[in-house]
Amino acid sequence: MLTKEKKEEIIKKFRRDEKDTGSSGVQVALLTERISEISQHLKSFPKDKHSRRGLIKLVGKRRSFMKYLKNNEKDRYIAVAESLGIKK
C-alpha cells in the first residue's frame, strides 16, 4: 500500500511547481508505484484474479496519461519515461 510519506516523496520529485499535485507526470509516477506494488503482490499470489484485473486497469490508465504527455508535452514525456524506466 502506498503510504502518505511515499506519495508525498513521489509528488515532490515529479511536480512542476509548489502546488502541483495532479499533473500528468505526477499521476504517471503514482500509478507506476502502485503498479509495481501490485505486481509484487501477484508474484506471491498468482491466483488473485481481482488484483490482476485492477493491475490491467491501472496499466491502461497510465498508458492514457503517457499518450497525453507524448502528444502535448514531449519533453516532459521523455523525462518522466526515462526517470521511471517506462519503455516507449
Secondary structure as UniProt FT lines:
FT   HELIX           4..14
FT   TURN            18..19
FT   HELIX           24..44
FT   TURN            46..47
FT   HELIX           49..72
FT   HELIX           74..84
//
